[in-house]
């Protein structure tokens, strides 16, 4: 892999998976400070004569542009396409999706619920309808190219890759082997014939058959025998393998798997309409026996609650238990020397990235050490909590309030358990969580939390400690931003007096509060003169 950033901005951080056409890496965009996915097509797929390399470069750019035109949330957004100067490697830079491939959920001993499988297939059909309109044919649709995100949305990966690596151009397929994966290859692909949208429909039929049955459509000792079966053998009807599959779904799968492309459904819209009667209705609940293991994404959710707002931040968060101040604290665990060095290196690396304002990557560096540290020392070990606190602070600093909020909430609970609810760390994390809520528009909750923390701080350190004046400033500014001008003035005016007395009128916070009070005096919301 290149030691220098790709195109001067994309860094390869960690290999996520490896396939026949290339490797997928977790990457980092240094310009926009965000994680990305980078698809690196294998060297042997690209190398060739200068003439082939030139033709490949043209095709790569053309296909990347076409793929980027598929405007659908089920297709990871293409950010960039880079071909190196030697025409030996190509890099597709895409949206990084948090989820698992569909293949991770297919098991012969645990068939997927019908509604789960139908919801996945319907989402894939929707994506294909947008792609075929461009027109883009996938040519390599399979479970490992279908990703189920944690919120249940389905993403179809690797559009355009098969087209880029066509047999007449690349060394990878110079032997004449057809592009595709043999377990999902339509008869016309096996024969090396023309592909069409119906080619993708056949692959979708293979995927649906596998979702319902837990096994490949055809199985044999060699891939060539499987390819022969795709051309000549009749598929086993699903209800012989799984009697609870509705007859109409069995008919749809058999229709998708017809040998002649013209005999298959006319288009993917027809497929969706035939799936629709088996999709959950808006507001509906899972039928008995249609549940799935805890932690498995729910692809039916977008049908049960279409266009629903995203879940409230912190919704479902467990209520912290009451802390017994007399309870014995866990005994400290000695930090192994090697782990101590790795933690120090992580802090140093993260700090260096912070100096460059690379907030997302700085937080990721700490994430990589937090998990092994928690396994070795315990999740509420002081060193682990400090690492998590620094990561949350970086996310807050970088403006990622949605990610920082649950971390600060969890840290406040952990510090309350280990050091007491009024400990400095617990107070600080509760205040930071409140600031995140304020940035996310949850002003009522933010104000209530800040006032609660201020009440504790006043009892511990008075009204003009650094912690107290920051809380008073935040409360006043939130009130002002909400248009509660009289309430804001009642907070900010005495705060300004205290700041001038203790820190002087030229202190940064003194000047900030003075400016806010000057705005209040202008009465910009009052009637025009």
N, C-alpha and C positions, 0 to 999 in steps of 0.2 A: 504494500500500500504506500501511497505517496507520503513522504515525511512533511512536505510543505502543504499548506492548505490548498484544496482544489479551487481553482479559479481565484486564488487569493483570499478565500473567505470560508470555505467549508472544510471542517476538520472531521476525520473519522475517529470516533471515540471507542466504539465497542461493536464487535460483530454480533448481529442478532440471529441470522440464520444463513444457510448456504444451500443453493439449489443448482440445478443443471445448467441454468443460463447465467448465474452470477450469485453474488453475495449481497446481503442487505446489512447495512451498518447503521447503528445509531450515530448520527453526526451532529455537528454544531455549526450554526451559521453565525460567524463572528461579527457580521455587519448588523444583523437584526437581533442578535442575542436571543436565539431560540434554538431548541432542539429540532433536528430534521432527520428524515430517513434518507439514506443514500444507497441507491441500487448500483452496484459495481458489476458491470458485465465482464465476464471472464476474458482474459487476454486471448485465449485461443479462439474465442468467438469473433474476435475483431481482426486479428492479424491476417495478413495476406499480401498480395502484390500491391504496388502503388495504385494500380487501376482499381483493384477491389477496395482498397482503403478509401479512395476518393469517392467511389460509389456508395460505400458504407456510410461515410460522413454525411453525404446528401440525404440518404435514407434515414439515418439517425435523427437528423434535425427535423426532417419532414414529419416523421412519425411522432417525435416528441411534441411537436407543435399540435398535431392532430389530437393526440391524447389529452393535451392541456385544454382542448376545446370541449371536453366532456364535462359540462357544468352540472354536477350532481353531487350531493353530500356523500353518496355511497362510493365515490371515486376519490381516493386521496389526491389532494391538490398537487399539481406539478409546479414546483418553484423554479427549477432551472434544469438545463441539460448541458453537460460539458463533455467535450471530446478532447482527449489530450493531444499534444502537438504531434506525437508519433502515430496517431490514429490506432493506437494499440488498446486503449481502454476508454470506456465511456461511463459516465456517471449521471444517473438521474437523481435529482434532489427533490424530495417529496415531503408532504406532510407526514409527521410521525404519529401513528395511531396507537393508542394504548389498548391492546386487546390480544386475543389468541386466534390462531387459524381455526377454521371450522373442523379440520382434521383432528384437533385436540379433543373434540366432543363426540366423535364417532367411535362407538365400541360395540362389538357384536353381542356382548353379554348384557348391555344396558341400552336398549333401543330408545331413541329420543321421542318425547311426546309428539303426537301428530301436529298439534298447534305450533310447537317450537319449530319443527322442520318446515311446515308450510310458511311460517312467518319469515324464515331465512330465505326460502325459495322465492317468495313474493318480493322481498327486498332486492334480491339478485335480479329478478325479472325487471324490476323498475330501473335498476342501473343499466341493464342491457338495452332497455328501450331507448334511453338517452344516448347510449353509445352507438347503437345501430342507426340512429337518426343522423349522426355526424357525416358519414358513416364510419364506425370503427368496429371491427370484428375482433373479439378477444383471442380466439384460436387456442387458448390453453386454460380454459376454465376448469377448476378442480378445487377440492376442499382446502388445500394448502394456499390457494390464491384467494380464498374468501375469508376475510377476517371479521370476527365478531367482537366489536368494541365492548367495553365494560358497561356502557349504557344500553346495550342491546342493538345498536345500529350495526348494519352489515356494510363492510367495505370490500369492494372487488379490486384486487391488486393486479399489477403487471399488464395493464392494457398497453398494447403497442409493442411490447418486447418481442413477441413472436413474429410480428410483422417486420420489425427491424432485423431479425435474424433469419431472413428467408433463405431457402436453400441455394438460390442462384447467386448469392453474394458472399455468404460467410463460410469460413473454414469449418466451423462447427458442424455444418450439415453438408459438407462437400461429399460425403459418402452417399447422399441421396436419401438419408433417413428423414421422414417427414417431421415437421415441427409439431410439437404437442407432447402430451403425456399419455402413454399408451393405454392406461386404464380408462381414459375419458375421451379417446380419439374417435371421431366420427368416421364412418366407412369411407367417405370421400377424402378425408385426411390420410387414412391408411393408404389409399390408392395414389396419393399425391395429386389429387384433383383440385378443382377450384373450391375455395371455401366461401361461405356465405353466412348471413345471420342464422340460417338453419343449422350450421355447424355448431354454433354456440348453444342452440336449443338441444342438440343431441347431448352435448356435454352437461347441460343442466339436467337432462333426464338421467344421466349417469350419477350426478351428484344427488338428485332426489332419491333415486333407488338406494344409494348408499346411506343417506340420512335415515330412511325408513327401515332398512334391513340391517344396517351396521356392517355391511361387507360390500366389496367391489361388485360391479355388475357381472364381470367375467373374471374367473381365476384360472390360471394354468401355470405350468412349470416354467414357461418362457414367455417373454414379452411378445415374441412373434406369434405364438399360439393365441395369446390374448388378442392381438391385432387381427388375426384370422377370424376369431370369434366375433369381433365387432362387425366384420364384413358379412359373415355367413350364419352365425348362430342366433337362435331366438332367445331373447331374455326371459328369465324366469319371472312369471307374474308375481307381483309383490304379495298378494294375499295368500300365496302358497308359503311364503316365508314369514308373513306376519298378518294373521287373519283380521286384526283390528284396524287395518288400513281401509278407509272407505273405498268402495268400488270405483267411484268417480276419480279418485286420485290414482288408483291403479291404472285406469284407462288413460289418464293423462300421461303418466310415465311411459306406458307402452307406446302411446302416440309420439311422444318425443323421441323414442328410441327406434323409430322405423328406419329402415336402411336407406331409403331414397329421401334426399333432402326435400323434394317437392311434396312428399307424402306427410311430412311433419306439420305441426301447426303453422298457419300462415305467417305468424309473427309472434313476438314475445308478449304483445298486448293480449293476444288470445290466451296465452298461457296464464297471464295474471288474472284474467276474468274467470278462468276455470279454477284457479286457486282461491279466489275471493270468497266463495261460500264457506270455506273452511278456516278463514281468518277470524280472529276474535272481533267482536263489535265494539265500538266506542263505549267506554264505561263498563264493559263486561268483565267478568271475573273468570279465572281458570276453572275449567270443568273438573269434577273429581277424577283423579288419576292423571291429570295434565300438569302436575307440578314437576319441578326439576330441582336438583341439589342446590343447597344454599351456596351462594357465591358464583353460580353459573349465570351469565348475562341472560336477560329476558328479551329476545327479539320480538316478542308479541307486544311489548310495551308501546311501540309507536302506533300500533293499531288500536289498542285499548284507550290510549290517551293521545290522540293525534294533535300535533302542534302544542303540546303541553309545555308550560314553562319548565325550565330546568329546576331540579329540586332545590329547596332553600338550603343555603349554606348552613351546615351544622344540623340539618334536620335528621332526626333519629339518633342524635348524639346521646350517649348514655349520661344520665344524671350522676354527677359525682357523689360518691358516698361521703358521709360525715367522717371527718378525720378525728381520731382519738388522740389528743395531744400527749397522752401518757403511754401510747402504744410504743413498743420497742421498734426502733428503726432497723432496717436490714443491715447486717454487718458489712462494712466496706470490703470490696473485692480488690485484691492487688492487681494492677494492670501489668500484663506481661511486657517485657522490655520491647519485643518486636512490635507489639501492637501500639505501645506508647510512641515508638518512632513513626509508625505509619500514621497515627493520628496527628502527630506534629507535622509530618509531610503534607497531609491533607489540608490542615489549616494554612500552611505556607502557600500551597498551590492555590487554594481558594482565595486567600488574601491577594495574591498576585493577579488573579483574574478580576477581583473586585477593583483593583487599581485601574484596570482597563475597562471597567463598567460592563464586564461580561457576567451579568448577574445569574442568568439561567445556568451557565456552565459552572460558575462558582458554587451554586447550590448543588449541582449534580456531583461535583467532586466530593462534597461532604456526604451526600447520600451513599456513595460507594463505600465509605468507611463506617457509616452508622450501623448498617446491618451486621457486619462481622463483629463490631464492637459490642452491639447489643447481645449477640449470641454468646460472646465470651464473658461479658461483665454483668449482663442483666439489663432489661429495658429501662429500669429506673436508676441505674448507676449514675453517679454525678457526672462522669466523663461523657456518658451517652447523652444525658439531658443537655449538657453544655453544647455538644455537637448539634443536637436537634434545635436548640435555641438559636444557634448561629445560622443554621440553614433557614429557619423561619424568618430571622431578621433580614437575611439576604433577599428572600422572596418579597418581604415587605418593602425593602429598599428598591427592588427592581420593579415594583408596581404589580406584582402577582398576588394581589390581596386574596383572591379566591383560594389559592393554595396555602397561603400563610395562615389564614384564619383557623382552619381545623387543627393545624399544628400548634398554634398558640393556645387554643382551647385545651387540647390534650396535655400540653406542657403545664398549663396552670393547674390542672387536676393532679398531674404527677408531682409537681413541686409542693402542692398542698398536702399530698400524702406523705412526702418524704421530709418536708420542712415545716409544715403547718400552713394553714390558709392565709395567714398574714405575713408569711415570709417574704423577703425582698423579691425573690425570683417569682413566686406565685403572683404577687401584686403586679410585677412588670409584665408578665405574660398575659394577665387579665387585661391590663391597659392596652397592650399591643393588639390583642384580639378585638377590643373595643374600637381601636383606630381602624382596623381592617373593616369592621362592620360599618363604620362611618363612611369609608371610601366606597363601600358596596351599596350605599344608600339605605342601610338599616339604622337610621339616625336615632330613632327612639330607643332601640336596644343599646346602641353605642353610648348614648348619653346616660342611660341608667347604669351601665357597667362602669363608666368613668366616674360617676358620682359615688358609686359603691367603693371603688378603689380609693378615691380621694378621702372618703370618710375614714378608711383604715389608715391612710398615710398621715392624715392630720392627727390621729390619735397616737401615732408612733413618732413622727418627726416634726410636727407643727405645720404651719400654713405657708412657710416661705422656704422650705427645703427645695432642692432642685426638682425632686420628684413631684412635689405638690404644685409648684408653679407651672410645670409642664402640663399637669392634669387640668389645672384651672384654665390655662390658655386654650387647651384642646376643647374643653367644655364651652367656653365663651365663643370660640370660632365656629363650632358646630351649631350653636344657637343662632349666631349671626347668619350663617349660610342657610339656615332653615327659615330665615325671615322673622325669627323671634327676637326682634331688636331690643325691646326693653329688658328682656331677660338677659340678653347678651351684655348689655351695658351694665347691669347689676353685677355681673361676674367680672367683666374686663376693667371697669373703672377702679375698683379696689385692688385688683391685680396690678394695674399700672403703678399705683401709688407704692405698693410693696416692692415692685421691681426697681423703681427709681431709688427707693430708700436703701435697698440691699445691694443692688448690682449697678446702679447708676443709670441715668437717662440715655446714655449712649450704648448700653448693652443691646445686643441684637434682638432679644425678646422684648425688651422695653420699647424699642423702636417699632417692632412689629405690632405690639398691642396699641401703641400710640396711633399708628396708622389706621387700625381698625376703629378706634374711638373717633378719629377724625372723620371717617366715613359715616359713622353713626350720626355725628353732628351735622353732616351735610343733609341728612334726612332724604336720601335719594328716593325712598319709596313713598314719601309724603306727597301731598297735592302740589302741583306746579304753582309757582308764584304768579 
